[in-house]
């Protein structure tokens, strides 16, 4: 016997307003393109450009999802840091 509240429709899935928890892979936090852009104070287009020219290490999950390991971001920043002349 069906539940009297059962309409035969699938339950509605709502998006959470909480930010997603950090994803870790092998002890390394994976950041979204938006997270990287926020940390660098640049646009997401700039992050995509860094990925396209292979300046910023990344992982593709499927065809559309890109994640940047935090260690790749640190590596990029170390390479871009201007050292003082001595």
PyMOL Python script that loads the backbone (N, CA, C, O; Angstrom):
from pymol import cmd

cmd.read_pdbstr("""\
ATOM      1  N   UNK A   1       0.835  -1.179   0.000  1.00  0.00           N
ATOM      2  CA  UNK A   1       0.000   0.000   0.000  1.00  0.00           C
ATOM      3  C   UNK A   1       0.883   1.247   0.000  1.00  0.00           C
ATOM      4  O   UNK A   1       1.844   1.329   0.764  1.00  0.00           O
ATOM      5  N   UNK A   2       0.566   2.192  -0.834  1.00  0.00           N
ATOM      6  CA  UNK A   2       1.377   3.407  -0.970  1.00  0.00           C
ATOM      7  C   UNK A   2       1.114   4.355   0.182  1.00  0.00           C
ATOM      8  O   UNK A   2       0.020   4.396   0.745  1.00  0.00           O
ATOM      9  N   UNK A   3       2.132   5.108   0.516  1.00  0.00           N
ATOM     10  CA  UNK A   3       2.015   6.141   1.535  1.00  0.00           C
ATOM     11  C   UNK A   3       1.054   7.207   1.034  1.00  0.00           C
ATOM     12  O   UNK A   3       1.093   7.566  -0.143  1.00  0.00           O
ATOM     13  N   UNK A   4       0.195   7.717   1.902  1.00  0.00           N
ATOM     14  CA  UNK A   4      -0.790   8.708   1.428  1.00  0.00           C
ATOM     15  C   UNK A   4      -0.151  10.017   0.993  1.00  0.00           C
ATOM     16  O   UNK A   4      -0.779  10.817   0.300  1.00  0.00           O
ATOM     17  N   UNK A   5       1.104  10.240   1.402  1.00  0.00           N
ATOM     18  CA  UNK A   5       1.811  11.455   0.990  1.00  0.00           C
ATOM     19  C   UNK A   5       2.656  11.221  -0.259  1.00  0.00           C
ATOM     20  O   UNK A   5       3.263  12.153  -0.785  1.00  0.00           O
ATOM     21  N   UNK A   6       2.694   9.990  -0.725  1.00  0.00           N
ATOM     22  CA  UNK A   6       3.504   9.640  -1.887  1.00  0.00           C
ATOM     23  C   UNK A   6       2.808  10.109  -3.155  1.00  0.00           C
ATOM     24  O   UNK A   6       1.713   9.648  -3.479  1.00  0.00           O
ATOM     25  N   UNK A   7       3.446  11.024  -3.865  1.00  0.00           N
ATOM     26  CA  UNK A   7       2.861  11.550  -5.107  1.00  0.00           C
ATOM     27  C   UNK A   7       3.425  10.852  -6.330  1.00  0.00           C
ATOM     28  O   UNK A   7       3.023  11.149  -7.456  1.00  0.00           O
ATOM     29  N   UNK A   8       4.354   9.927  -6.121  1.00  0.00           N
ATOM     30  CA  UNK A   8       4.955   9.244  -7.242  1.00  0.00           C
ATOM     31  C   UNK A   8       6.121  10.018  -7.855  1.00  0.00           C
ATOM     32  O   UNK A   8       6.791   9.519  -8.760  1.00  0.00           O
ATOM     33  N   UNK A   9       6.362  11.223  -7.371  1.00  0.00           N
ATOM     34  CA  UNK A   9       7.472  12.030  -7.875  1.00  0.00           C
ATOM     35  C   UNK A   9       8.700  11.813  -7.024  1.00  0.00           C
ATOM     36  O   UNK A   9       8.621  11.436  -5.855  1.00  0.00           O
ATOM     37  N   UNK A  10       9.839  12.062  -7.646  1.00  0.00           N
ATOM     38  CA  UNK A  10      11.088  11.955  -6.915  1.00  0.00           C
ATOM     39  C   UNK A  10      11.215  13.126  -5.963  1.00  0.00           C
ATOM     40  O   UNK A  10      10.714  14.214  -6.248  1.00  0.00           O
ATOM     41  N   UNK A  11      11.890  12.915  -4.816  1.00  0.00           N
ATOM     42  CA  UNK A  11      12.060  14.024  -3.866  1.00  0.00           C
ATOM     43  C   UNK A  11      12.904  15.140  -4.467  1.00  0.00           C
ATOM     44  O   UNK A  11      13.809  14.886  -5.262  1.00  0.00           O
ATOM     45  N   UNK A  12      12.611  16.347  -4.091  1.00  0.00           N
ATOM     46  CA  UNK A  12      13.352  17.505  -4.585  1.00  0.00           C
ATOM     47  C   UNK A  12      14.716  17.553  -3.918  1.00  0.00           C
ATOM     48  O   UNK A  12      14.834  17.384  -2.705  1.00  0.00           O
ATOM     49  N   UNK A  13      15.735  17.784  -4.716  1.00  0.00           N
ATOM     50  CA  UNK A  13      17.098  17.926  -4.202  1.00  0.00           C
ATOM     51  C   UNK A  13      17.420  19.400  -4.207  1.00  0.00           C
ATOM     52  O   UNK A  13      17.330  20.060  -5.242  1.00  0.00           O
ATOM     53  N   UNK A  14      17.795  19.919  -3.056  1.00  0.00           N
ATOM     54  CA  UNK A  14      18.131  21.338  -2.963  1.00  0.00           C
ATOM     55  C   UNK A  14      19.618  21.499  -2.744  1.00  0.00           C
ATOM     56  O   UNK A  14      20.261  20.665  -2.107  1.00  0.00           O
ATOM     57  N   UNK A  15      20.152  22.569  -3.272  1.00  0.00           N
ATOM     58  CA  UNK A  15      21.578  22.851  -3.117  1.00  0.00           C
ATOM     59  C   UNK A  15      21.834  23.377  -1.714  1.00  0.00           C
ATOM     60  O   UNK A  15      21.041  24.138  -1.160  1.00  0.00           O
ATOM     61  N   UNK A  16      22.932  22.965  -1.169  1.00  0.00           N
ATOM     62  CA  UNK A  16      23.333  23.439   0.146  1.00  0.00           C
ATOM     63  C   UNK A  16      23.893  24.851   0.033  1.00  0.00           C
ATOM     64  O   UNK A  16      24.552  25.187  -0.950  1.00  0.00           O
ATOM     65  N   UNK A  17      23.631  25.667   1.032  1.00  0.00           N
ATOM     66  CA  UNK A  17      24.195  27.011   1.043  1.00  0.00           C
ATOM     67  C   UNK A  17      25.577  27.023   1.673  1.00  0.00           C
ATOM     68  O   UNK A  17      26.295  28.021   1.591  1.00  0.00           O
ATOM     69  N   UNK A  18      25.953  25.908   2.307  1.00  0.00           N
ATOM     70  CA  UNK A  18      27.277  25.816   2.912  1.00  0.00           C
ATOM     71  C   UNK A  18      28.316  25.582   1.833  1.00  0.00           C
ATOM     72  O   UNK A  18      28.045  24.873   0.864  1.00  0.00           O
ATOM     73  N   UNK A  19      29.516  26.169   1.979  1.00  0.00           N
ATOM     74  CA  UNK A  19      30.569  25.891   0.998  1.00  0.00           C
ATOM     75  C   UNK A  19      30.968  24.432   1.085  1.00  0.00           C
ATOM     76  O   UNK A  19      30.921  23.843   2.164  1.00  0.00           O
ATOM     77  N   UNK A  20      31.365  23.833  -0.045  1.00  0.00           N
ATOM     78  CA  UNK A  20      31.742  22.427  -0.012  1.00  0.00           C
ATOM     79  C   UNK A  20      32.975  22.207   0.848  1.00  0.00           C
ATOM     80  O   UNK A  20      33.855  23.064   0.935  1.00  0.00           O
ATOM     81  N   UNK A  21      33.021  21.060   1.472  1.00  0.00           N
ATOM     82  CA  UNK A  21      34.183  20.716   2.288  1.00  0.00           C
ATOM     83  C   UNK A  21      35.388  20.521   1.369  1.00  0.00           C
ATOM     84  O   UNK A  21      35.234  20.138   0.209  1.00  0.00           O
ATOM     85  N   UNK A  22      36.563  20.780   1.881  1.00  0.00           N
ATOM     86  CA  UNK A  22      37.775  20.600   1.085  1.00  0.00           C
ATOM     87  C   UNK A  22      37.927  19.133   0.725  1.00  0.00           C
ATOM     88  O   UNK A  22      37.699  18.249   1.551  1.00  0.00           O
ATOM     89  N   UNK A  23      38.305  18.893  -0.488  1.00  0.00           N
ATOM     90  CA  UNK A  23      38.526  17.535  -0.964  1.00  0.00           C
ATOM     91  C   UNK A  23      40.014  17.262  -0.863  1.00  0.00           C
ATOM     92  O   UNK A  23      40.836  18.093  -1.249  1.00  0.00           O
ATOM     93  N   UNK A  24      40.355  16.097  -0.345  1.00  0.00           N
ATOM     94  CA  UNK A  24      41.768  15.760  -0.217  1.00  0.00           C
ATOM     95  C   UNK A  24      42.100  14.542  -1.055  1.00  0.00           C
ATOM     96  O   UNK A  24      41.329  13.585  -1.122  1.00  0.00           O
ATOM     97  N   UNK A  25      43.246  14.594  -1.684  1.00  0.00           N
ATOM     98  CA  UNK A  25      43.726  13.458  -2.476  1.00  0.00           C
ATOM     99  C   UNK A  25      45.165  13.201  -2.082  1.00  0.00           C
ATOM    100  O   UNK A  25      46.041  14.028  -2.337  1.00  0.00           O
ATOM    101  N   UNK A  26      45.408  12.084  -1.475  1.00  0.00           N
ATOM    102  CA  UNK A  26      46.770  11.764  -1.060  1.00  0.00           C
ATOM    103  C   UNK A  26      47.326  12.775  -0.078  1.00  0.00           C
ATOM    104  O   UNK A  26      48.527  13.045  -0.090  1.00  0.00           O
ATOM    105  N   UNK A  27      46.484  13.339   0.771  1.00  0.00           N
ATOM    106  CA  UNK A  27      46.925  14.315   1.755  1.00  0.00           C
ATOM    107  C   UNK A  27      47.029  15.726   1.215  1.00  0.00           C
ATOM    108  O   UNK A  27      47.396  16.643   1.949  1.00  0.00           O
ATOM    109  N   UNK A  28      46.712  15.918  -0.062  1.00  0.00           N
ATOM    110  CA  UNK A  28      46.796  17.234  -0.688  1.00  0.00           C
ATOM    111  C   UNK A  28      45.383  17.757  -0.937  1.00  0.00           C
ATOM    112  O   UNK A  28      44.575  17.077  -1.569  1.00  0.00           O
ATOM    113  N   UNK A  29      45.081  18.943  -0.453  1.00  0.00           N
ATOM    114  CA  UNK A  29      43.761  19.527  -0.649  1.00  0.00           C
ATOM    115  C   UNK A  29      43.580  19.924  -2.107  1.00  0.00           C
ATOM    116  O   UNK A  29      44.464  20.537  -2.704  1.00  0.00           O
ATOM    117  N   UNK A  30      42.432  19.573  -2.676  1.00  0.00           N
ATOM    118  CA  UNK A  30      42.118  19.936  -4.058  1.00  0.00           C
ATOM    119  C   UNK A  30      41.229  21.172  -4.055  1.00  0.00           C
ATOM    120  O   UNK A  30      40.187  21.194  -3.400  1.00  0.00           O
ATOM    121  N   UNK A  31      41.638  22.189  -4.781  1.00  0.00           N
ATOM    122  CA  UNK A  31      40.918  23.455  -4.839  1.00  0.00           C
ATOM    123  C   UNK A  31      40.195  23.600  -6.169  1.00  0.00           C
ATOM    124  O   UNK A  31      40.696  23.158  -7.202  1.00  0.00           O
ATOM    125  N   UNK A  32      39.032  24.211  -6.147  1.00  0.00           N
ATOM    126  CA  UNK A  32      38.327  24.496  -7.396  1.00  0.00           C
ATOM    127  C   UNK A  32      38.977  25.701  -8.064  1.00  0.00           C
ATOM    128  O   UNK A  32      39.765  26.418  -7.447  1.00  0.00           O
ATOM    129  N   UNK A  33      38.641  25.912  -9.321  1.00  0.00           N
ATOM    130  CA  UNK A  33      39.157  27.075 -10.050  1.00  0.00           C
ATOM    131  C   UNK A  33      38.732  28.356  -9.328  1.00  0.00           C
ATOM    132  O   UNK A  33      39.511  29.303  -9.223  1.00  0.00           O
ATOM    133  N   UNK A  34      37.519  28.377  -8.841  1.00  0.00           N
ATOM    134  CA  UNK A  34      37.017  29.555  -8.118  1.00  0.00           C
ATOM    135  C   UNK A  34      37.816  29.798  -6.838  1.00  0.00           C
ATOM    136  O   UNK A  34      38.119  30.944  -6.503  1.00  0.00           O
ATOM    137  N   UNK A  35      38.162  28.709  -6.113  1.00  0.00           N
ATOM    138  CA  UNK A  35      38.967  28.840  -4.892  1.00  0.00           C
ATOM    139  C   UNK A  35      40.350  29.408  -5.198  1.00  0.00           C
ATOM    140  O   UNK A  35      40.844  30.278  -4.481  1.00  0.00           O
ATOM    141  N   UNK A  36      40.973  28.907  -6.271  1.00  0.00           N
ATOM    142  CA  UNK A  36      42.309  29.389  -6.665  1.00  0.00           C
ATOM    143  C   UNK A  36      42.229  30.862  -7.047  1.00  0.00           C
ATOM    144  O   UNK A  36      43.090  31.652  -6.657  1.00  0.00           O
ATOM    145  N   UNK A  37      41.206  31.236  -7.806  1.00  0.00           N
ATOM    146  CA  UNK A  37      41.043  32.634  -8.219  1.00  0.00           C
ATOM    147  C   UNK A  37      40.893  33.537  -6.993  1.00  0.00           C
ATOM    148  O   UNK A  37      41.459  34.629  -6.948  1.00  0.00           O
ATOM    149  N   UNK A  38      40.136  33.082  -6.014  1.00  0.00           N
ATOM    150  CA  UNK A  38      39.948  33.886  -4.797  1.00  0.00           C
ATOM    151  C   UNK A  38      41.257  34.033  -4.028  1.00  0.00           C
ATOM    152  O   UNK A  38      41.557  35.112  -3.518  1.00  0.00           O
ATOM    153  N   UNK A  39      42.032  32.966  -3.941  1.00  0.00           N
ATOM    154  CA  UNK A  39      43.309  33.037  -3.219  1.00  0.00           C
ATOM    155  C   UNK A  39      44.307  33.949  -3.910  1.00  0.00           C
ATOM    156  O   UNK A  39      45.094  34.625  -3.248  1.00  0.00           O
ATOM    157  N   UNK A  40      44.280  33.974  -5.249  1.00  0.00           N
ATOM    158  CA  UNK A  40      45.218  34.809  -6.001  1.00  0.00           C
ATOM    159  C   UNK A  40      44.665  36.210  -6.275  1.00  0.00           C
ATOM    160  O   UNK A  40      45.377  37.078  -6.781  1.00  0.00           O
ATOM    161  N   UNK A  41      43.406  36.418  -5.940  1.00  0.00           N
ATOM    162  CA  UNK A  41      42.730  37.690  -6.207  1.00  0.00           C
ATOM    163  C   UNK A  41      42.756  38.025  -7.706  1.00  0.00           C
ATOM    164  O   UNK A  41      43.057  39.148  -8.111  1.00  0.00           O
ATOM    165  N   UNK A  42      42.425  37.001  -8.515  1.00  0.00           N
ATOM    166  CA  UNK A  42      42.342  37.161  -9.967  1.00  0.00           C
ATOM    167  C   UNK A  42      41.002  36.568 -10.424  1.00  0.00           C
ATOM    168  O   UNK A  42      40.263  36.002  -9.619  1.00  0.00           O
ATOM    169  N   UNK A  43      40.700  36.699 -11.703  1.00  0.00           N
ATOM    170  CA  UNK A  43      39.462  36.133 -12.233  1.00  0.00           C
ATOM    171  C   UNK A  43      39.634  34.642 -12.503  1.00  0.00           C
ATOM    172  O   UNK A  43      40.754  34.137 -12.588  1.00  0.00           O
ATOM    173  N   UNK A  44      38.505  33.947 -12.636  1.00  0.00           N
ATOM    174  CA  UNK A  44      38.562  32.527 -12.985  1.00  0.00           C
ATOM    175  C   UNK A  44      39.135  32.356 -14.391  1.00  0.00           C
ATOM    176  O   UNK A  44      39.757  31.334 -14.682  1.00  0.00           O
ATOM    177  N   UNK A  45      38.933  33.336 -15.262  1.00  0.00           N
ATOM    178  CA  UNK A  45      39.494  33.272 -16.614  1.00  0.00           C
ATOM    179  C   UNK A  45      41.023  33.250 -16.558  1.00  0.00           C
ATOM    180  O   UNK A  45      41.666  32.552 -17.341  1.00  0.00           O
ATOM    181  N   UNK A  46      41.594  34.007 -15.641  1.00  0.00           N
ATOM    182  CA  UNK A  46      43.052  34.021 -15.487  1.00  0.00           C
ATOM    183  C   UNK A  46      43.546  32.648 -15.031  1.00  0.00           C
ATOM    184  O   UNK A  46      44.566  32.163 -15.521  1.00  0.00           O
ATOM    185  N   UNK A  47      42.840  32.027 -14.108  1.00  0.00           N
ATOM    186  CA  UNK A  47      43.222  30.692 -13.643  1.00  0.00           C
ATOM    187  C   UNK A  47      43.130  29.699 -14.797  1.00  0.00           C
ATOM    188  O   UNK A  47      44.026  28.872 -14.970  1.00  0.00           O
ATOM    189  N   UNK A  48      42.061  29.768 -15.589  1.00  0.00           N
ATOM    190  CA  UNK A  48      41.930  28.885 -16.749  1.00  0.00           C
ATOM    191  C   UNK A  48      43.077  29.102 -17.735  1.00  0.00           C
ATOM    192  O   UNK A  48      43.568  28.147 -18.336  1.00  0.00           O
ATOM    193  N   UNK A  49      43.503  30.345 -17.902  1.00  0.00           N
ATOM    194  CA  UNK A  49      44.614  30.652 -18.806  1.00  0.00           C
ATOM    195  C   UNK A  49      45.914  30.022 -18.272  1.00  0.00           C
ATOM    196  O   UNK A  49      46.695  29.467 -19.045  1.00  0.00           O
ATOM    197  N   UNK A  50      46.143  30.109 -16.963  1.00  0.00           N
ATOM    198  CA  UNK A  50      47.329  29.488 -16.359  1.00  0.00           C
ATOM    199  C   UNK A  50      47.313  27.970 -16.551  1.00  0.00           C
ATOM    200  O   UNK A  50      48.356  27.352 -16.765  1.00  0.00           O
ATOM    201  N   UNK A  51      46.131  27.385 -16.474  1.00  0.00           N
ATOM    202  CA  UNK A  51      45.987  25.946 -16.690  1.00  0.00           C
ATOM    203  C   UNK A  51      46.234  25.607 -18.153  1.00  0.00           C
ATOM    204  O   UNK A  51      46.924  24.634 -18.459  1.00  0.00           O
ATOM    205  N   UNK A  52      45.672  26.406 -19.061  1.00  0.00           N
ATOM    206  CA  UNK A  52      45.810  26.138 -20.504  1.00  0.00           C
ATOM    207  C   UNK A  52      47.258  26.185 -20.971  1.00  0.00           C
ATOM    208  O   UNK A  52      47.662  25.391 -21.821  1.00  0.00           O
ATOM    209  N   UNK A  53      48.042  27.109 -20.425  1.00  0.00           N
ATOM    210  CA  UNK A  53      49.455  27.211 -20.835  1.00  0.00           C
ATOM    211  C   UNK A  53      50.356  26.339 -19.958  1.00  0.00           C
ATOM    212  O   UNK A  53      51.581  26.399 -20.056  1.00  0.00           O
ATOM    213  N   UNK A  54      49.729  25.528 -19.100  1.00  0.00           N
ATOM    214  CA  UNK A  54      50.412  24.557 -18.237  1.00  0.00           C
ATOM    215  C   UNK A  54      51.362  25.202 -17.229  1.00  0.00           C
ATOM    216  O   UNK A  54      52.369  24.600 -16.856  1.00  0.00           O
ATOM    217  N   UNK A  55      51.055  26.404 -16.795  1.00  0.00           N
ATOM    218  CA  UNK A  55      51.824  27.037 -15.724  1.00  0.00           C
ATOM    219  C   UNK A  55      51.353  26.563 -14.351  1.00  0.00           C
ATOM    220  O   UNK A  55      52.102  26.623 -13.375  1.00  0.00           O
ATOM    221  N   UNK A  56      50.115  26.095 -14.283  1.00  0.00           N
ATOM    222  CA  UNK A  56      49.514  25.688 -13.014  1.00  0.00           C
ATOM    223  C   UNK A  56      49.082  24.226 -13.133  1.00  0.00           C
ATOM    224  O   UNK A  56      48.249  23.876 -13.970  1.00  0.00           O
ATOM    225  N   UNK A  57      49.660  23.387 -12.284  1.00  0.00           N
ATOM    226  CA  UNK A  57      49.310  21.973 -12.284  1.00  0.00           C
ATOM    227  C   UNK A  57      47.854  21.783 -11.899  1.00  0.00           C
ATOM    228  O   UNK A  57      47.321  22.535 -11.084  1.00  0.00           O
ATOM    229  N   UNK A  58      47.214  20.790 -12.478  1.00  0.00           N
ATOM    230  CA  UNK A  58      45.800  20.560 -12.216  1.00  0.00           C
ATOM    231  C   UNK A  58      45.429  19.111 -12.476  1.00  0.00           C
ATOM    232  O   UNK A  58      46.204  18.339 -13.042  1.00  0.00           O
ATOM    233  N   UNK A  59      44.232  18.767 -12.051  1.00  0.00           N
ATOM    234  CA  UNK A  59      43.672  17.438 -12.266  1.00  0.00           C
ATOM    235  C   UNK A  59      42.315  17.638 -12.924  1.00  0.00           C
ATOM    236  O   UNK A  59      41.514  18.457 -12.471  1.00  0.00           O
ATOM    237  N   UNK A  60      42.058  16.894 -13.988  1.00  0.00           N
ATOM    238  CA  UNK A  60      40.736  16.915 -14.615  1.00  0.00           C
ATOM    239  C   UNK A  60      39.958  15.711 -14.127  1.00  0.00           C
ATOM    240  O   UNK A  60      40.440  14.580 -14.162  1.00  0.00           O
ATOM    241  N   UNK A  61      38.758  15.973 -13.677  1.00  0.00           N
ATOM    242  CA  UNK A  61      37.855  14.919 -13.244  1.00  0.00           C
ATOM    243  C   UNK A  61      36.698  14.931 -14.229  1.00  0.00           C
ATOM    244  O   UNK A  61      35.842  15.814 -14.186  1.00  0.00           O
ATOM    245  N   UNK A  62      36.680  13.958 -15.107  1.00  0.00           N
ATOM    246  CA  UNK A  62      35.693  13.974 -16.180  1.00  0.00           C
ATOM    247  C   UNK A  62      36.102  14.994 -17.221  1.00  0.00           C
ATOM    248  O   UNK A  62      37.279  15.323 -17.362  1.00  0.00           O
ATOM    249  N   UNK A  63      35.115  15.488 -17.947  1.00  0.00           N
ATOM    250  CA  UNK A  63      35.417  16.443 -19.016  1.00  0.00           C
ATOM    251  C   UNK A  63      35.360  17.894 -18.566  1.00  0.00           C
ATOM    252  O   UNK A  63      35.987  18.756 -19.183  1.00  0.00           O
ATOM    253  N   UNK A  64      34.619  18.176 -17.502  1.00  0.00           N
ATOM    254  CA  UNK A  64      34.374  19.570 -17.143  1.00  0.00           C
ATOM    255  C   UNK A  64      34.933  20.020 -15.805  1.00  0.00           C
ATOM    256  O   UNK A  64      35.054  21.221 -15.565  1.00  0.00           O
ATOM    257  N   UNK A  65      35.269  19.101 -14.945  1.00  0.00           N
ATOM    258  CA  UNK A  65      35.682  19.473 -13.594  1.00  0.00           C
ATOM    259  C   UNK A  65      37.194  19.549 -13.501  1.00  0.00           C
ATOM    260  O   UNK A  65      37.900  18.616 -13.882  1.00  0.00           O
ATOM    261  N   UNK A  66      37.679  20.664 -12.992  1.00  0.00           N
ATOM    262  CA  UNK A  66      39.117  20.884 -12.813  1.00  0.00           C
ATOM    263  C   UNK A  66      39.368  21.143 -11.333  1.00  0.00           C
ATOM    264  O   UNK A  66      38.660  21.926 -10.699  1.00  0.00           O
ATOM    265  N   UNK A  67      40.374  20.484 -10.795  1.00  0.00           N
ATOM    266  CA  UNK A  67      40.805  20.728  -9.427  1.00  0.00           C
ATOM    267  C   UNK A  67      42.308  20.976  -9.439  1.00  0.00           C
ATOM    268  O   UNK A  67      43.052  20.363 -10.204  1.00  0.00           O
ATOM    269  N   UNK A  68      42.734  21.886  -8.576  1.00  0.00           N
ATOM    270  CA  UNK A  68      44.147  22.239  -8.467  1.00  0.00           C
ATOM    271  C   UNK A  68      44.639  21.794  -7.092  1.00  0.00           C
ATOM    272  O   UNK A  68      44.147  22.277  -6.072  1.00  0.00           O
ATOM    273  N   UNK A  69      45.606  20.877  -7.058  1.00  0.00           N
ATOM    274  CA  UNK A  69      46.176  20.498  -5.760  1.00  0.00           C
ATOM    275  C   UNK A  69      46.831  21.721  -5.100  1.00  0.00           C
ATOM    276  O   UNK A  69      47.475  22.533  -5.765  1.00  0.00           O
ATOM    277  N   UNK A  70      46.653  21.829  -3.799  1.00  0.00           N
ATOM    278  CA  UNK A  70      47.227  22.979  -3.096  1.00  0.00           C
ATOM    279  C   UNK A  70      48.735  23.041  -3.288  1.00  0.00           C
ATOM    280  O   UNK A  70      49.309  24.128  -3.353  1.00  0.00           O
ATOM    281  N   UNK A  71      49.383  21.879  -3.380  1.00  0.00           N
ATOM    282  CA  UNK A  71      50.839  21.856  -3.589  1.00  0.00           C
ATOM    283  C   UNK A  71      51.205  22.450  -4.956  1.00  0.00           C
ATOM    284  O   UNK A  71      52.260  23.071  -5.092  1.00  0.00           O
ATOM    285  N   UNK A  72      50.345  22.267  -5.970  1.00  0.00           N
ATOM    286  CA  UNK A  72      50.605  22.856  -7.291  1.00  0.00           C
ATOM    287  C   UNK A  72      50.497  24.380  -7.218  1.00  0.00           C
ATOM    288  O   UNK A  72      51.260  25.088  -7.875  1.00  0.00           O
ATOM    289  N   UNK A  73      49.555  24.882  -6.426  1.00  0.00           N
ATOM    290  CA  UNK A  73      49.420  26.331  -6.262  1.00  0.00           C
ATOM    291  C   UNK A  73      50.639  26.897  -5.532  1.00  0.00           C
ATOM    292  O   UNK A  73      51.165  27.942  -5.914  1.00  0.00           O
ATOM    293  N   UNK A  74      51.082  26.210  -4.492  1.00  0.00           N
ATOM    294  CA  UNK A  74      52.274  26.659  -3.754  1.00  0.00           C
ATOM    295  C   UNK A  74      53.493  26.650  -4.671  1.00  0.00           C
ATOM    296  O   UNK A  74      54.294  27.585  -4.655  1.00  0.00           O
ATOM    297  N   UNK A  75      53.631  25.595  -5.466  1.00  0.00           N
ATOM    298  CA  UNK A  75      54.737  25.487  -6.419  1.00  0.00           C
ATOM    299  C   UNK A  75      54.705  26.651  -7.407  1.00  0.00           C
ATOM    300  O   UNK A  75      55.737  27.266  -7.676  1.00  0.00           O
ATOM    301  N   UNK A  76      53.530  26.953  -7.947  1.00  0.00           N
ATOM    302  CA  UNK A  76      53.387  28.071  -8.895  1.00  0.00           C
ATOM    303  C   UNK A  76      53.800  29.390  -8.238  1.00  0.00           C
ATOM    304  O   UNK A  76      54.529  30.182  -8.836  1.00  0.00           O
ATOM    305  N   UNK A  77      53.338  29.622  -7.018  1.00  0.00           N
ATOM    306  CA  UNK A  77      53.664  30.873  -6.324  1.00  0.00           C
ATOM    307  C   UNK A  77      55.158  30.975  -6.035  1.00  0.00           C
ATOM    308  O   UNK A  77      55.731  32.061  -6.121  1.00  0.00           O
ATOM    309  N   UNK A  78      55.789  29.866  -5.697  1.00  0.00           N
ATOM    310  CA  UNK A  78      57.235  29.885  -5.454  1.00  0.00           C
ATOM    311  C   UNK A  78      57.999  30.222  -6.735  1.00  0.00           C
ATOM    312  O   UNK A  78      58.994  30.946  -6.699  1.00  0.00           O
ATOM    313  N   UNK A  79      57.528  29.697  -7.864  1.00  0.00           N
ATOM    314  CA  UNK A  79      58.194  29.994  -9.143  1.00  0.00           C
ATOM    315  C   UNK A  79      57.978  31.443  -9.553  1.00  0.00           C
ATOM    316  O   UNK A  79      58.813  32.012 -10.256  1.00  0.00           O
ATOM    317  N   UNK A  80      56.886  32.044  -9.133  1.00  0.00           N
ATOM    318  CA  UNK A  80      56.577  33.432  -9.529  1.00  0.00           C
ATOM    319  C   UNK A  80      57.131  34.469  -8.560  1.00  0.00           C
ATOM    320  O   UNK A  80      57.124  35.664  -8.857  1.00  0.00           O
ATOM    321  N   UNK A  81      57.606  34.019  -7.412  1.00  0.00           N
ATOM    322  CA  UNK A  81      58.101  34.946  -6.408  1.00  0.00           C
ATOM    323  C   UNK A  81      59.400  35.580  -6.891  1.00  0.00           C
ATOM    324  O   UNK A  81      60.321  34.885  -7.319  1.00  0.00           O
ATOM    325  N   UNK A  82      59.460  36.891  -6.817  1.00  0.00           N
ATOM    326  CA  UNK A  82      60.664  37.629  -7.212  1.00  0.00           C
ATOM    327  C   UNK A  82      61.577  37.695  -5.991  1.00  0.00           C
ATOM    328  O   UNK A  82      61.192  38.202  -4.937  1.00  0.00           O
ATOM    329  N   UNK A  83      62.756  37.191  -6.146  1.00  0.00           N
ATOM    330  CA  UNK A  83      63.732  37.199  -5.058  1.00  0.00           C
ATOM    331  C   UNK A  83      64.544  38.488  -5.129  1.00  0.00           C
ATOM    332  O   UNK A  83      64.804  39.011  -6.213  1.00  0.00           O
ATOM    333  N   UNK A  84      64.931  38.981  -3.996  1.00  0.00           N
ATOM    334  CA  UNK A  84      65.741  40.187  -3.955  1.00  0.00           C
ATOM    335  C   UNK A  84      67.127  39.959  -4.551  1.00  0.00           C
ATOM    336  O   UNK A  84      67.691  38.871  -4.431  1.00  0.00           O
ATOM    337  N   UNK A  85      67.672  40.993  -5.197  1.00  0.00           N
ATOM    338  CA  UNK A  85      69.009  40.911  -5.778  1.00  0.00           C
ATOM    339  C   UNK A  85      70.064  41.119  -4.685  1.00  0.00           C
ATOM    340  O   UNK A  85      69.920  41.996  -3.834  1.00  0.00           O
ATOM    341  N   UNK A  86      71.100  40.321  -4.717  1.00  0.00           N
ATOM    342  CA  UNK A  86      72.175  40.467  -3.717  1.00  0.00           C
ATOM    343  C   UNK A  86      73.481  40.632  -4.403  1.00  0.00           C
ATOM    344  O   UNK A  86      74.511  40.769  -3.744  1.00  0.00           O
TER     345      UNK A  86
END
""", "prot")
cmd.dss("prot")
cmd.show_as("cartoon", "prot")
cmd.util.cbc("prot")
cmd.orient("prot")
